[in-house]
């Protein structure tokens, strides 16, 4: 068998082996033939013609981008520092390869710009209380802008909001004032409830002849629990009349 034949077989084997490509389940392979897009390969064992075709693998898994802290001035002129995280994945491998050079950097830059625009249009109170709503608005803007790149933005999360030191002090004072206000309300409600109970007790005692006088005696006993000491109280005549009324009432009940 001529040596030329063996050379042909060797070249064919090299071409076949050299053209084998394995695509993982989470990838797609974009094939360019002489520089032009020809197909997108699915997971598994694939073959391309070496030297004529080239395969670019694209990862379809959800990726994250940390947006570095952005210095933004809110609509009410409060400077804040904000950082966030963007979650996205490639939906169309062909578009992500052909329409954008570096989609990860592009998504990051666009998300930073969208974050500054949205935060600059809201007031500080809204930023602190409506974080989820603002994150959803940023996500919508970035997602619409990157659709033509074959990118799907799944979520945007605002992580930290850094406030100026003087603003932190003001907010701390406001929080302390709010706590004091609530404490005053709670004390007032407690005193009101106690006053209602006392009013009810007074009505019950008043319904019994001499009841008020008996309550007075109990109070005097608590004031001086030590029998070795003598305490003199000046009591009105009505007090003794109440005691007599109570005594008569009890005798009547016993009968």
C-alpha positions as CSV (number, residue, x, y, z in Angstrom):
1,X,0.0,0.0,0.0
2,X,1.6,3.3,-1.1
3,X,2.7,5.7,1.6
4,X,0.5,8.4,0.2
5,X,-2.5,6.5,1.2
6,X,-1.4,6.3,4.8
7,X,-0.8,10.1,4.7
8,X,-4.4,10.6,3.6
9,X,-5.7,8.4,6.3
10,X,-3.6,10.2,8.9
11,X,-4.8,13.6,7.8
12,X,-8.5,12.4,7.8
13,X,-8.1,11.0,11.4
14,X,-6.5,14.3,12.5
15,X,-9.3,16.3,11.0
16,X,-11.9,14.2,12.5
17,X,-10.4,14.1,16.0
18,X,-9.4,17.8,15.8
19,X,-13.0,18.8,14.9
20,X,-14.7,17.1,17.8
21,X,-16.3,19.4,20.4
22,X,-18.2,18.5,23.5
23,X,-21.0,20.9,24.6
24,X,-22.2,20.7,28.2
25,X,-25.9,20.7,29.1
26,X,-25.8,24.3,30.2
27,X,-24.0,25.5,27.0
28,X,-24.8,26.2,23.4
29,X,-22.2,26.3,20.6
30,X,-22.3,29.1,18.0
31,X,-20.6,27.9,14.8
32,X,-19.0,30.3,12.4
33,X,-18.0,29.1,8.9
34,X,-15.4,31.2,7.3
35,X,-16.4,34.0,9.6
36,X,-20.2,33.7,9.0
37,X,-22.8,32.4,11.4
38,X,-24.1,29.0,10.2
39,X,-25.6,27.2,13.2
40,X,-26.1,26.9,16.9
41,X,-25.2,23.5,18.3
42,X,-27.0,21.7,21.1
43,X,-25.4,19.8,24.1
44,X,-23.5,16.6,23.3
45,X,-20.7,15.6,21.0
46,X,-20.4,17.8,17.9
47,X,-18.0,18.1,15.0
48,X,-16.8,21.1,13.1
49,X,-14.4,21.4,10.2
50,X,-11.0,22.5,11.6
51,X,-9.6,25.6,10.0
52,X,-12.9,26.4,8.2
53,X,-15.3,26.4,11.1
54,X,-15.0,27.9,14.6
55,X,-17.2,27.2,17.6
56,X,-17.9,29.7,20.4
57,X,-19.4,28.2,23.5
58,X,-22.0,30.3,25.4
59,X,-23.0,29.6,29.0
60,X,-26.8,29.8,29.6
61,X,-26.7,29.6,33.4
62,X,-27.8,32.6,35.5
63,X,-24.8,34.8,36.3
64,X,-24.4,37.7,38.8
65,X,-22.8,41.1,38.4
66,X,-21.9,43.1,41.5
67,X,-22.5,46.8,40.7
68,X,-19.9,48.8,42.6
69,X,-21.1,51.6,44.9
70,X,-22.6,54.5,42.9
71,X,-22.6,58.0,44.3
72,X,-26.0,59.4,43.4
73,X,-28.0,62.5,44.4
74,X,-31.6,61.9,45.1
75,X,-34.4,64.2,43.9
76,X,-34.4,66.0,47.3
77,X,-30.7,66.6,47.0
78,X,-29.4,64.0,49.4
79,X,-26.1,62.3,48.3
80,X,-26.2,58.5,48.8
81,X,-23.9,55.6,48.0
82,X,-25.7,52.6,46.5
83,X,-24.5,49.2,45.3
84,X,-26.6,46.4,43.8
85,X,-26.5,42.9,42.2
86,X,-27.8,42.0,38.8
87,X,-28.9,38.5,38.0
88,X,-29.1,37.6,34.3
89,X,-28.7,34.8,31.8
90,X,-28.3,34.3,28.0
91,X,-31.5,33.4,26.2
92,X,-30.2,33.5,22.7
93,X,-26.6,32.4,22.2
94,X,-26.5,33.7,18.6
95,X,-27.5,37.2,19.5
96,X,-25.2,37.3,22.6
97,X,-22.3,36.3,20.3
98,X,-23.0,38.4,17.2
99,X,-24.7,41.5,18.6
100,X,-22.5,42.4,21.5
101,X,-18.7,42.1,22.1
102,X,-18.7,41.6,25.9
103,X,-22.3,41.2,27.1
104,X,-21.2,40.9,30.8
105,X,-19.5,44.2,30.8
106,X,-22.3,45.8,28.8
107,X,-25.0,44.6,31.2
108,X,-22.9,45.9,34.1
109,X,-22.4,49.4,32.6
110,X,-26.1,49.7,31.5
111,X,-27.3,48.6,35.0
112,X,-25.0,51.3,36.6
113,X,-26.5,54.0,34.3
114,X,-30.1,52.8,35.0
115,X,-29.5,52.7,38.7
116,X,-28.2,56.3,38.7
117,X,-31.1,57.5,36.6
118,X,-33.8,55.9,38.7
119,X,-32.3,56.8,42.1
120,X,-31.8,60.4,40.9
121,X,-35.6,60.6,40.3
122,X,-36.8,59.6,43.7
123,X,-36.7,61.1,47.1
124,X,-34.8,59.6,50.0
125,X,-37.9,58.5,51.9
126,X,-39.1,56.6,48.8
127,X,-35.7,55.1,48.4
128,X,-35.6,53.7,51.9
129,X,-39.2,52.5,52.0
130,X,-39.7,51.3,48.4
131,X,-36.5,49.5,47.7
132,X,-38.2,46.5,46.0
133,X,-40.3,48.8,43.7
134,X,-37.2,50.7,42.7
135,X,-35.2,47.5,42.1
136,X,-38.1,46.3,39.8
137,X,-38.0,49.5,37.8
138,X,-34.2,49.2,37.3
139,X,-34.6,45.6,36.2
140,X,-37.3,46.5,33.7
141,X,-35.1,49.2,32.1
142,X,-32.0,47.0,31.9
143,X,-34.0,44.0,30.6
144,X,-35.7,45.9,27.8
145,X,-32.3,47.4,26.7
146,X,-30.5,44.0,26.6
147,X,-33.2,42.0,24.9
148,X,-31.6,42.6,21.5
149,X,-28.4,41.1,22.9
150,X,-30.1,37.8,23.7
151,X,-29.9,38.6,27.5
152,X,-32.7,38.1,30.0
153,X,-32.3,40.1,33.3
154,X,-34.0,38.0,36.0
155,X,-33.6,40.3,38.9
156,X,-31.9,43.4,40.4
157,X,-31.3,43.7,44.1
158,X,-30.3,46.9,45.8
159,X,-28.0,45.8,48.6
160,X,-26.6,48.7,50.6
161,X,-27.6,52.3,50.9
162,X,-24.9,54.5,52.4
163,X,-26.1,57.8,53.9
164,X,-24.0,60.8,54.9
165,X,-23.0,60.9,58.6
166,X,-25.2,64.0,59.3
167,X,-28.2,62.4,57.7
168,X,-27.7,59.3,59.9
169,X,-27.7,61.5,63.0
170,X,-30.9,63.2,61.9
171,X,-32.6,59.9,61.3
172,X,-31.4,58.5,64.6
173,X,-32.9,61.6,66.4
174,X,-36.2,61.1,64.5
175,X,-36.3,57.4,65.5
176,X,-35.6,58.4,69.1
177,X,-38.4,61.0,69.0
178,X,-40.8,58.4,67.5
179,X,-40.0,55.9,70.3
180,X,-40.6,58.6,73.0
181,X,-43.9,59.5,71.3
182,X,-45.0,55.9,71.4
183,X,-43.9,55.6,75.0
184,X,-46.0,58.6,76.0
185,X,-49.0,57.2,74.2
186,X,-48.6,53.8,75.9
187,X,-48.4,55.5,79.3
188,X,-51.4,57.7,78.6
189,X,-53.4,54.6,77.5
190,X,-52.4,52.8,80.7
191,X,-53.4,55.8,82.9
192,X,-56.7,56.1,81.1
193,X,-57.4,52.3,81.6
194,X,-56.5,52.7,85.3
195,X,-58.8,55.7,85.7
196,X,-61.6,53.7,84.1
197,X,-61.0,50.9,86.6
198,X,-60.9,53.3,89.5
199,X,-64.1,54.9,88.3
200,X,-65.9,51.5,88.2
201,X,-64.5,50.6,91.7
202,X,-65.8,53.9,93.0
203,X,-69.2,53.3,91.6
204,X,-69.3,49.8,93.3
205,X,-68.2,51.2,96.6
206,X,-70.7,54.0,96.4
207,X,-73.5,51.5,95.9
208,X,-72.7,50.0,99.4
209,X,-73.5,52.1,102.4
210,X,-70.2,53.0,104.1
211,X,-68.2,51.4,101.3
212,X,-66.0,54.5,100.8
213,X,-65.3,54.7,104.6
214,X,-64.3,51.0,104.7
215,X,-61.9,51.6,101.8
216,X,-60.4,54.6,103.7
217,X,-59.8,52.3,106.7
218,X,-58.0,49.8,104.6
219,X,-55.8,52.6,103.2
220,X,-55.0,53.9,106.6
221,X,-54.0,50.4,107.7
222,X,-51.5,50.1,104.8
223,X,-50.0,53.5,105.6
224,X,-49.0,52.3,109.1
225,X,-48.4,48.6,109.2
226,X,-46.3,48.8,112.4
227,X,-48.5,48.5,115.4
228,X,-45.8,49.9,117.7
229,X,-46.2,53.3,116.1
230,X,-49.1,55.6,116.5
231,X,-50.3,57.8,113.6
232,X,-53.0,60.4,114.2
233,X,-55.4,61.2,111.3
234,X,-58.0,63.9,111.3
235,X,-61.1,62.3,109.8
236,X,-64.3,64.2,108.9
237,X,-67.6,63.5,110.5
238,X,-69.0,62.0,107.3
239,X,-66.4,59.2,107.7
240,X,-67.9,58.0,111.0
241,X,-71.4,58.3,109.6
242,X,-70.3,56.1,106.7
243,X,-68.9,53.5,109.1
244,X,-72.2,53.5,111.0
245,X,-74.1,53.1,107.8
246,X,-71.9,50.2,106.8
247,X,-72.4,48.5,110.2
248,X,-76.1,48.9,109.9
249,X,-76.0,47.5,106.3
250,X,-74.1,44.4,107.4
251,X,-76.4,43.7,110.3
252,X,-79.3,43.9,108.0
253,X,-77.7,41.5,105.6
254,X,-77.0,39.0,108.4
255,X,-80.6,39.0,109.5
